[in-house]
Amino acid sequence: MTDQNYMLQAIQLAKQGEGWTNPNPMVGAVIVKNGRIIGKGYHKKCGELHAERNAIASLTESAEGATIYVTLEPCCHYGKTPPCTEAIIEQKIKRVVIGSRDPNPKVSGKGIKMLQEAGIEVIEDFMREECDRLNPVFFHYITTKTPYVVMKYAMTLDGKIATKTGASKWITGEAARAEVQHMRHRYMGIMAGIGTVLADDPMLNVRVEGWKSPIRILCDSGLRIPLDGQIVKSAGKYRTIVAYADSENTEAKRKRLHEMGVETICCPDENNQVDLKKLMKYLGEEGIDSILLEGGGTLNDSALRAGIVQEVQAFIAPKLFGGMNSKTPVEGIGVRFPSEAVKLKCTDICQIGEDIRITCQVCGKEQLTGESGVLAVKAKKVLEGTKIGDSIAVNGICLTVTSLQSDGFTADVMAETIRRSSLGSSRAGSKVNLERAIAADGRFGGHIVSGHIDGTGVIRSMIREENAIWVSIGTSPQILHLIVEKGSICIDGISLTVAKVDETGFQVSVIPHTGEETALLEKVPGDPVNLENDVIGKYVERLLGIQKNEEEKKESGITMEFLEKFGF
């Protein structure tokens, strides 16, 4: 057998932990000596032994000189179980073949380094693509601290999820419905909207003996959930969380729900609807790593606009409902042009009974390339005293106001601005930071910026430390060379103090006030940001000719000696 055969066995072992390991990853391990498998194991359940230690526990002979094939980098820290690297070293295993890299900062690269320092040969990235497919949930959750959301729906061949009367049982056949039970077991949470609850009175549990049911999450802005419905009556058996927005008229209802075992979380947006991004942050803090979204068209639309969906699974039945009043999977007002569509990448198509399931990944936000346009912004604070022709910085980009409304303004955006900034990645509904131009006779605070950004960066991580959030941003050397510790940087128009600088980026610490008054903490790792260096640093660089070649430097009469002579 080859290395590939052994890793394939490890992958199949890992899959046996599906639905039980959350929020930990699925991992499989196979130990081979002299061409024979002498031990194998997988991570069975969160809190129990990891795959490597289970494989070692199953050994039929000494592992000295053996090779272990493991689908994920072995851990090197103490959690609920001791580190696997120690066990591998103790067993005198000679060679470790690893599939996926562990993005967990506690492990990433450290486990491999520990093994190498012990004299063990380490093969990295072996069948990495196949191993990565095991744990999209874990990779997303460990890097963003928010749940991986799978939008699931069943529809007819003409795209209907219910008839004109609202009837939807049953669109798909028994085989597809059985697969949905498996999906509910696989993910930690299941989310639906109040419309679904009022129409169907569902249980949202798993109806297969021996499988676990997900945590039930309901989006109910007005807290209309019936006290006599199945969800509430079974809250003592299945953990249930209701997210709402109306905090003024719901006190008595909340109290009654709590008495019946229902948890509630108030997370309103500016329209007094449930803010799905805030809800995802809360659920992530609760340790919920994944959600199966079984919403109707309204909730699905809101989830897509909020950008919380990572995967779509559509079950398509060979039926036709017809009718312009029949329900569709995604409602709302829709997009204006095909170019504004939510783009998906198909990863799998399979037949389940008579039905077809299509699985797609939601593509990341695409930046416009050289397209100009008009930006319309809804705002209040910046409008006072603003006139057409005035400048307003939008995410740190200085734009000219072209029209004014009672609740907002518009600005023309040229192609060059879109090419050089992150503005093109914004969608309708995205929050932006706004700042008016400073008045010449007013007080000055912060560092000197012009609203003419120097480039962009990418958020690498966001980590909470007590009441602050550490935001790490990667950027290019052209921007990084002017960033210094304790100096200033403008991120999406927010003046912040640089706390740390490394070879590829920098870190800032965001206090609660800044987080509440700006949109910075609405972003997630991977999102782009606009960056502007302190203008003084740029002028000093220019005057000193730091970036010039030697010939150009000779032409400048300004040197360090010159500046020292005149008191600089």
C-alpha positions as CSV (number, residue, x, y, z in Angstrom):
1,M,0.0,0.0,0.0
2,T,1.1,3.6,-0.6
3,D,1.1,6.7,1.5
4,Q,-2.0,7.8,-0.4
5,N,-3.8,4.6,0.6
6,Y,-3.0,5.0,4.3
7,M,-4.1,8.7,4.3
8,L,-7.4,7.7,2.6
9,Q,-8.0,5.3,5.4
10,A,-7.3,8.1,7.9
11,I,-9.8,10.3,6.1
12,Q,-12.5,7.6,6.2
13,L,-11.8,7.2,10.0
14,A,-12.2,10.9,10.6
15,K,-15.6,10.9,9.0
16,Q,-16.9,8.6,11.7
17,G,-16.8,11.5,14.2
18,E,-19.1,13.6,12.1
19,G,-21.6,15.5,14.3
20,W,-19.9,14.5,17.5
21,T,-16.6,16.4,17.6
22,N,-18.0,20.0,17.3
23,P,-16.5,22.5,17.9
24,N,-13.4,20.4,17.5
25,P,-12.3,19.1,14.0
26,M,-12.8,15.7,12.6
27,V,-9.4,13.9,12.6
28,G,-8.3,10.4,11.7
29,A,-4.9,8.7,12.2
30,V,-3.3,5.5,11.0
31,I,0.0,4.0,12.3
32,V,2.0,1.9,9.8
33,K,5.2,-0.2,10.5
34,N,6.9,-2.4,7.9
35,G,4.0,-2.1,5.5
36,R,1.4,-3.1,8.1
37,I,-1.2,-1.1,9.9
38,I,-0.5,-1.5,13.6
39,G,-2.9,1.1,15.0
40,K,-5.7,3.4,13.9
41,G,-8.1,5.8,15.5
42,Y,-10.2,8.9,15.2
43,H,-11.5,11.8,17.3
44,K,-14.8,10.3,18.5
45,K,-16.2,13.1,20.6
46,C,-15.4,16.6,21.9
47,G,-13.5,16.3,25.2
48,E,-12.3,12.8,24.5
49,L,-9.0,11.6,23.2
50,H,-7.8,12.9,19.9
51,A,-7.2,10.7,16.9
52,E,-3.5,10.2,17.4
53,R,-3.9,9.0,21.0
54,N,-6.7,6.7,20.1
55,A,-4.5,5.2,17.4
56,I,-1.7,4.8,19.9
57,A,-4.1,3.2,22.3
58,S,-5.0,0.6,19.7
59,L,-1.4,-0.4,18.9
60,T,-0.8,-4.1,18.4
61,E,3.0,-3.8,18.7
62,S,5.6,-1.1,19.5
63,A,5.4,2.0,17.3
64,E,9.1,2.7,17.4
65,G,10.3,3.5,13.9
66,A,6.7,3.6,12.5
67,T,4.9,6.2,10.4
68,I,1.7,7.9,11.5
69,Y,-0.6,9.4,8.9
70,V,-2.9,12.1,10.4
71,T,-5.4,14.3,8.6
72,L,-4.6,17.4,10.7
73,E,-1.5,18.8,12.3
74,P,-1.1,17.2,15.8
75,C,-1.9,19.5,18.7
76,C,0.9,20.6,21.0
77,H,-1.1,22.3,23.9
78,Y,-3.0,21.1,26.9
79,G,-6.8,21.4,26.5
80,K,-9.3,18.9,27.6
81,T,-6.8,16.3,26.6
82,P,-2.9,16.2,26.7
83,P,-1.0,17.2,23.5
84,C,-0.7,14.6,20.8
85,T,2.9,15.6,19.9
86,E,4.1,14.4,23.3
87,A,2.5,11.0,22.7
88,I,4.1,10.7,19.2
89,I,7.5,11.5,20.6
90,E,7.1,9.1,23.5
91,Q,6.2,6.3,21.2
92,K,9.4,7.0,19.2
93,I,7.5,7.3,15.9
94,K,10.0,8.0,13.1
95,R,7.8,9.8,10.5
96,V,4.7,11.9,10.6
97,V,2.6,12.5,7.4
98,I,0.2,15.4,7.9
99,G,-2.7,16.4,5.6
100,S,-4.2,19.7,6.8
101,R,-2.5,22.6,8.6
102,D,-4.2,23.6,11.9
103,P,-5.2,27.3,11.8
104,N,-5.6,27.4,15.6
105,P,-3.0,29.9,16.9
106,K,-2.3,27.6,19.8
107,V,-1.2,24.9,17.3
108,S,-0.4,26.4,13.9
109,G,3.1,25.3,12.9
110,K,4.1,24.7,16.6
111,G,3.1,21.1,16.6
112,I,5.2,20.5,13.5
113,K,8.2,22.4,14.9
114,M,8.0,20.4,18.2
115,L,8.1,17.1,16.2
116,Q,11.0,18.2,14.0
117,E,13.0,19.4,17.1
118,A,12.6,15.9,18.4
119,G,14.3,14.5,15.3
120,I,11.1,13.2,13.7
121,E,10.7,13.5,9.9
122,V,7.5,15.5,9.1
123,I,5.8,15.5,5.7
124,E,3.4,18.4,5.4
125,D,0.4,19.1,3.1
126,F,0.0,15.5,2.0
127,M,-3.3,15.2,0.2
128,R,-4.1,18.5,1.8
129,E,-7.1,19.3,-0.4
130,E,-8.8,16.0,0.5
131,C,-8.1,16.5,4.2
132,D,-9.2,20.2,4.2
133,R,-12.6,19.1,2.9
134,L,-13.2,17.3,6.2
135,N,-13.3,20.5,8.3
136,P,-14.6,23.6,6.5
137,V,-16.6,24.3,9.7
138,F,-13.6,24.1,12.0
139,F,-11.4,26.2,9.8
140,H,-14.1,28.9,9.5
141,Y,-14.9,28.9,13.2
142,I,-11.4,28.9,14.6
143,T,-10.4,31.9,12.4
144,T,-13.5,34.0,12.6
145,K,-15.1,32.9,15.9
146,T,-18.4,32.9,14.2
147,P,-20.5,29.9,13.0
148,Y,-20.2,28.3,9.6
149,V,-23.7,28.8,8.1
150,V,-25.2,26.4,5.6
151,M,-28.4,27.6,3.9
152,K,-30.6,24.6,3.1
153,Y,-33.8,24.5,1.2
154,A,-35.9,22.2,-0.9
155,M,-37.6,23.5,-4.0
156,T,-39.4,22.4,-7.2
157,L,-37.8,22.4,-10.6
158,D,-39.4,25.8,-11.2
159,G,-37.8,27.2,-8.0
160,K,-40.8,27.1,-5.6
161,I,-40.5,26.2,-1.9
162,A,-44.3,26.3,-1.3
163,T,-47.5,26.6,-3.3
164,K,-49.6,29.7,-3.6
165,T,-51.5,28.6,-0.4
166,G,-48.2,28.2,1.5
167,A,-48.3,24.4,1.5
168,S,-44.8,22.8,1.4
169,K,-45.2,19.2,2.7
170,W,-43.7,17.4,1.0
171,I,-41.6,18.8,-1.8
172,T,-38.8,16.2,-1.7
173,G,-39.0,12.4,-1.2
174,E,-38.2,10.3,1.8
175,A,-34.5,9.8,0.9
176,A,-33.8,13.5,0.8
177,R,-35.7,14.1,4.0
178,A,-33.6,11.4,5.7
179,E,-30.5,13.2,4.5
180,V,-31.8,16.4,6.1
181,Q,-32.0,14.6,9.5
182,H,-28.3,13.7,9.0
183,M,-27.5,17.3,8.3
184,R,-29.3,18.4,11.5
185,H,-27.1,15.9,13.4
186,R,-23.9,17.2,11.7
187,Y,-24.3,20.9,12.6
188,M,-24.4,22.4,16.1
189,G,-27.3,24.7,15.5
190,I,-30.4,25.0,13.4
191,M,-31.9,28.4,12.6
192,A,-35.3,29.4,11.3
193,G,-37.5,32.6,11.2
194,I,-40.7,33.3,13.0
195,G,-42.6,32.9,9.7
196,T,-41.6,29.3,9.5
197,V,-42.6,28.7,13.2
198,L,-46.0,30.3,12.8
199,A,-46.7,28.5,9.5
200,D,-45.5,25.0,10.4
201,D,-45.1,24.7,14.2
202,P,-42.0,22.7,13.7
203,M,-39.8,20.8,16.3
204,L,-36.5,21.4,14.4
205,N,-35.0,18.3,16.1
206,V,-33.5,15.1,14.9
207,R,-35.9,12.2,14.6
208,V,-33.3,9.4,14.3
209,E,-32.5,7.3,17.4
210,G,-28.9,7.8,18.5
211,W,-28.2,11.0,16.7
212,K,-28.0,14.4,18.5
213,S,-30.4,17.3,17.9
214,P,-29.0,20.8,17.2
215,I,-29.4,23.9,19.3
216,R,-32.5,25.6,18.0
217,I,-32.2,29.3,17.1
218,L,-35.2,31.4,16.1
219,C,-35.1,34.9,14.6
220,D,-38.2,36.7,15.9
221,S,-37.9,40.5,15.9
222,G,-41.2,41.2,17.7
223,L,-41.0,38.1,20.0
224,R,-44.2,36.6,18.5
225,I,-43.3,33.0,19.2
226,P,-46.4,31.1,20.5
227,L,-46.0,29.9,24.1
228,D,-48.1,26.8,23.2
229,G,-46.0,25.9,20.2
230,Q,-43.8,22.8,20.0
231,I,-40.6,24.8,20.1
232,V,-41.4,26.5,23.4
233,K,-43.0,23.4,25.0
234,S,-39.9,21.3,24.3
235,A,-37.3,23.9,25.3
236,G,-36.5,21.9,28.5
237,K,-35.3,19.0,26.3
238,Y,-33.6,20.9,23.5
239,R,-31.6,24.1,24.0
240,T,-33.5,26.9,22.4
241,I,-32.4,30.5,21.7
242,V,-34.7,33.2,20.5
243,A,-33.1,36.4,19.0
244,Y,-35.4,39.5,19.1
245,A,-35.2,43.2,18.4
246,D,-38.1,44.9,20.3
247,S,-36.8,45.5,23.9
248,E,-39.6,47.9,24.9
249,N,-42.8,45.8,24.7
250,T,-41.6,42.3,25.4
251,E,-40.6,42.2,29.1
252,A,-43.6,40.0,30.2
253,K,-43.1,37.6,27.2
254,R,-39.4,37.3,27.8
255,K,-40.0,36.4,31.5
256,R,-42.5,33.7,30.6
257,L,-40.1,32.3,27.9
258,H,-37.3,32.1,30.4
259,E,-39.5,30.3,32.9
260,M,-40.2,27.7,30.2
261,G,-36.5,27.2,29.4
262,V,-36.1,29.5,26.4
263,E,-33.0,31.7,26.2
264,T,-33.3,35.1,24.6
265,I,-30.8,37.6,23.1
266,C,-31.7,41.1,22.1
267,C,-29.7,42.2,19.0
268,P,-31.6,44.9,17.1
269,D,-30.3,46.7,14.0
270,E,-31.0,50.2,13.0
271,N,-34.4,49.1,11.5
272,N,-35.4,47.2,14.7
273,Q,-34.9,43.9,13.0
274,V,-32.6,41.1,14.2
275,D,-29.0,42.0,13.4
276,L,-27.7,38.8,12.0
277,K,-24.0,39.7,12.2
278,K,-24.3,40.5,15.9
279,L,-26.2,37.3,16.4
280,M,-23.4,35.3,14.8
281,K,-20.9,36.9,17.1
282,Y,-23.0,36.0,20.1
283,L,-23.5,32.4,18.9
284,G,-19.8,32.1,18.3
285,E,-19.0,33.2,21.8
286,E,-21.5,30.6,23.0
287,G,-19.3,27.9,21.3
288,I,-21.7,27.2,18.4
289,D,-19.5,26.5,15.4
290,S,-22.1,25.8,12.7
291,I,-25.7,26.5,11.8
292,L,-28.1,24.8,9.4
293,L,-30.3,27.6,8.1
294,E,-33.7,26.3,7.4
295,G,-35.4,29.6,6.9
296,G,-38.0,30.9,4.5
297,G,-37.4,33.3,1.7
298,T,-37.3,36.4,3.9
299,L,-34.7,35.1,6.4
300,N,-32.6,33.6,3.6
301,D,-32.5,37.0,1.9
302,S,-31.5,38.7,5.1
303,A,-28.8,36.2,5.7
304,L,-27.3,36.6,2.3
305,R,-27.4,40.4,2.5
306,A,-25.7,40.2,5.9
307,G,-23.0,38.0,4.4
308,I,-23.2,35.3,7.0
309,V,-23.8,32.4,4.7
310,Q,-20.8,30.2,3.7
311,E,-22.5,27.3,1.9
312,V,-25.8,26.6,0.1
313,Q,-27.4,23.2,-0.2
314,A,-30.4,23.1,-2.5
315,F,-32.6,20.0,-2.9
316,I,-34.4,20.0,-6.2
317,A,-37.5,17.9,-6.7
318,P,-38.8,16.8,-10.2
319,K,-42.0,18.8,-9.7
320,L,-43.6,22.1,-10.9
321,F,-45.8,24.3,-8.8
322,G,-46.0,27.4,-11.0
323,G,-47.8,30.5,-9.9
324,M,-46.4,34.0,-9.4
325,N,-47.6,34.0,-5.7
326,S,-45.8,30.8,-4.9
327,K,-42.9,31.1,-2.4
328,T,-39.3,31.2,-3.6
329,P,-36.1,30.3,-1.6
330,V,-34.8,33.9,-1.5
331,E,-37.2,36.8,-1.5
332,G,-36.7,40.5,-0.6
333,I,-36.4,43.1,-3.4
334,G,-33.6,41.2,-5.3
335,V,-30.7,42.6,-7.1
336,R,-30.9,45.2,-9.9
337,F,-28.4,43.6,-12.3
338,P,-26.9,40.2,-12.9
339,S,-23.5,41.5,-11.9
340,E,-24.8,42.1,-8.4
341,A,-25.8,38.4,-7.9
342,V,-24.5,36.4,-5.0
343,K,-22.0,34.2,-6.7
344,L,-21.7,30.5,-5.9
345,K,-19.1,27.9,-6.7
346,C,-20.6,24.4,-7.2
347,T,-18.7,21.8,-5.3
348,D,-21.0,18.7,-5.5
349,I,-24.0,17.4,-7.4
350,C,-25.6,14.1,-6.4
351,Q,-28.9,12.3,-6.7
352,I,-30.7,11.3,-3.5
353,G,-33.7,9.2,-4.3
354,E,-35.7,11.0,-7.0
355,D,-34.3,14.4,-6.0
356,I,-31.0,16.2,-6.8
357,R,-28.9,18.0,-4.3
358,I,-26.6,20.8,-5.4
359,T,-23.9,22.0,-2.9
360,C,-22.2,25.3,-3.5
361,Q,-19.7,27.5,-1.6
362,V,-20.6,31.2,-1.4
363,C,-17.8,33.1,-3.2
364,G,-16.1,35.9,-1.4
365,K,-16.9,39.5,-2.2
366,E,-15.5,40.4,-5.5
367,Q,-14.0,43.8,-6.0
368,L,-14.9,45.9,-9.0
369,T,-12.1,46.5,-11.5
370,G,-12.1,49.8,-13.1
371,E,-15.9,50.5,-12.9
372,S,-17.1,54.0,-11.8
373,G,-20.4,54.7,-10.3
374,V,-22.5,56.6,-7.8
375,L,-22.4,55.8,-4.1
376,A,-25.5,56.5,-2.0
377,V,-25.0,56.7,1.8
378,K,-27.7,56.8,4.4
379,A,-26.6,59.1,7.3
380,K,-27.5,61.6,9.9
381,K,-24.6,63.1,11.9
382,V,-22.5,64.3,8.9
383,L,-25.4,66.1,7.2
384,E,-25.5,69.0,9.6
385,G,-24.0,72.0,7.7
386,T,-23.0,69.9,4.7
387,K,-23.4,71.4,1.3
388,I,-23.1,70.0,-2.2
389,G,-19.5,70.1,-3.2
390,D,-18.2,69.5,0.4
391,S,-15.9,66.6,1.1
392,I,-16.8,63.6,3.3
393,A,-14.5,60.7,4.0
394,V,-16.2,57.4,3.4
395,N,-14.1,54.6,5.0
396,G,-11.2,57.0,4.9
397,I,-11.7,57.9,1.2
398,C,-12.3,61.6,0.5
399,L,-15.4,61.9,-1.7
400,T,-17.3,65.0,-3.0
401,V,-21.0,65.3,-2.1
402,T,-23.0,65.5,-5.3
403,S,-26.5,65.5,-3.9
404,L,-28.2,65.8,-0.5
405,Q,-31.3,64.1,0.9
406,S,-33.0,64.4,4.3
407,D,-31.4,61.1,5.3
408,G,-28.3,60.8,3.3
409,F,-26.1,61.9,0.4
410,T,-24.6,60.7,-2.9
411,A,-21.0,60.9,-4.2
412,D,-19.5,60.1,-7.6
413,V,-16.8,57.4,-7.4
414,M,-14.3,57.2,-10.2
415,A,-12.7,54.0,-11.5
416,E,-9.3,54.9,-10.0
417,T,-10.8,55.1,-6.5
418,I,-12.4,51.7,-6.9
419,R,-9.1,50.2,-8.2
420,R,-7.0,51.6,-5.3
421,S,-9.5,51.0,-2.4
422,S,-11.8,48.5,-0.9
423,L,-14.9,50.5,-1.8
424,G,-15.8,48.2,-4.7
425,S,-16.2,45.3,-2.3
426,S,-19.0,47.0,-0.4
427,R,-22.6,45.9,-0.9
428,A,-25.9,47.5,-0.4
429,G,-26.5,47.6,3.3
430,S,-22.8,47.6,4.3
431,K,-21.9,50.0,7.1
432,V,-19.3,52.6,6.5
433,N,-17.3,55.1,8.6
434,L,-18.0,58.8,7.8
435,E,-16.0,61.9,8.7
436,R,-16.5,65.5,7.6
437,A,-13.6,67.6,6.5
438,I,-11.9,69.4,9.5
439,A,-12.7,73.1,9.8
440,A,-9.7,75.5,9.7
441,D,-10.9,77.3,12.8
442,G,-11.8,74.2,14.8
443,R,-9.9,72.1,17.3
444,F,-7.7,69.4,15.9
445,G,-7.5,65.9,17.3
446,G,-5.9,62.7,15.9
447,H,-3.1,62.5,13.3
448,I,-3.0,64.3,10.0
449,V,-4.7,62.5,7.2
450,S,-6.0,63.8,3.9
451,G,-8.6,61.1,2.9
452,H,-6.3,60.1,0.0
453,I,-5.5,56.5,0.9
454,D,-2.2,54.9,0.3
455,G,-3.5,51.4,-0.3
456,T,-5.3,48.5,1.3
457,G,-4.7,45.8,3.8
458,V,-6.5,42.6,4.8
459,I,-7.7,41.7,8.3
460,R,-5.7,38.7,9.6
461,S,-7.4,38.2,12.9
462,M,-9.6,39.8,15.6
463,I,-8.9,38.7,19.2
464,R,-10.6,39.9,22.3
465,E,-8.5,40.9,25.4
466,E,-10.7,42.0,28.2
467,N,-12.7,45.0,27.0
468,A,-10.6,45.6,23.9
469,I,-10.2,43.9,20.5
470,W,-6.8,43.3,19.0
471,V,-7.1,43.7,15.2
472,S,-4.2,42.3,13.1
473,I,-3.9,43.6,9.5
474,G,-1.6,42.4,6.8
475,T,-0.4,44.9,4.2
476,S,2.3,45.6,1.5
477,P,5.9,46.7,2.2
478,Q,5.1,50.0,0.4
479,I,2.7,50.9,3.2
480,L,4.3,49.0,6.1
481,H,7.7,50.8,5.9
482,L,6.0,54.0,7.1
483,I,4.2,52.4,10.1
484,V,5.9,52.5,13.4
485,E,5.0,51.3,16.9
486,K,3.2,54.0,18.9
487,G,2.7,55.9,15.7
488,S,-0.7,56.5,13.9
489,I,-2.5,54.7,11.1
490,C,-5.8,55.4,9.5
491,I,-7.9,52.3,8.9
492,D,-11.1,52.8,6.9
493,G,-11.0,56.5,8.1
494,I,-10.4,55.6,11.8
495,S,-7.3,57.1,13.4
496,L,-5.7,54.5,15.6
497,T,-2.4,54.0,17.4
498,V,-0.2,51.2,16.2
499,A,0.6,48.7,19.0
500,K,2.8,46.2,17.2
501,V,4.5,45.9,13.8
502,D,5.8,42.7,12.2
503,E,7.3,41.8,8.8
504,T,4.0,41.5,7.1
505,G,1.6,43.7,9.0
506,F,0.7,45.4,12.2
507,Q,-1.8,45.4,15.1
508,V,-4.0,47.9,16.7
509,S,-6.1,47.6,19.9
510,V,-9.7,48.9,19.5
511,I,-11.4,50.3,22.6
512,P,-15.2,49.7,23.2
513,H,-16.1,53.3,22.2
514,T,-14.3,53.1,18.9
515,G,-15.9,49.7,18.2
516,E,-19.4,51.0,18.9
517,E,-19.0,54.2,16.9
518,T,-17.4,52.7,13.8
519,A,-17.9,49.7,11.5
520,L,-14.5,48.2,11.9
521,L,-15.6,45.4,14.2
522,E,-18.3,44.5,11.8
523,K,-15.6,43.0,9.5
524,V,-14.2,39.5,9.7
525,P,-10.8,38.0,8.9
526,G,-10.2,38.2,5.1
527,D,-12.1,41.5,4.7
528,P,-10.1,44.3,3.0
529,V,-9.6,47.7,4.6
530,N,-8.4,51.1,3.4
531,L,-5.1,52.4,4.8
532,E,-3.6,55.9,5.0
533,N,-0.2,56.6,6.5
534,D,0.5,59.8,8.5
535,V,1.0,62.5,6.0
536,I,4.0,63.9,8.0
537,G,5.9,60.6,7.5
538,K,5.2,60.7,3.7
539,Y,6.6,64.3,3.4
540,V,9.6,63.5,5.5
541,E,10.3,60.5,3.3
542,R,10.0,62.6,0.2
543,L,12.2,65.3,1.5
544,L,14.9,62.9,2.6
545,G,14.7,60.9,-0.7
546,I,14.5,57.6,1.2
547,Q,12.8,55.9,-1.6
548,K,14.9,57.4,-4.4
549,N,17.7,55.7,-6.2
550,E,21.3,56.9,-5.6
551,E,21.3,59.2,-8.7
552,E,18.1,60.9,-7.6
553,K,19.5,61.4,-4.0
554,K,22.5,63.3,-5.4
555,E,20.1,65.9,-6.9
556,S,18.5,66.6,-3.5
557,G,20.2,69.2,-1.2
558,I,18.4,68.0,1.9
559,T,20.4,65.5,4.0
560,M,20.3,64.4,7.7
561,E,23.2,66.7,8.3
562,F,21.3,69.6,6.8
563,L,18.3,68.9,9.0
564,E,20.4,68.6,12.1
565,K,22.2,71.9,11.3
566,F,18.9,73.8,11.2
567,G,17.4,72.2,14.4
568,F,15.4,69.3,13.0
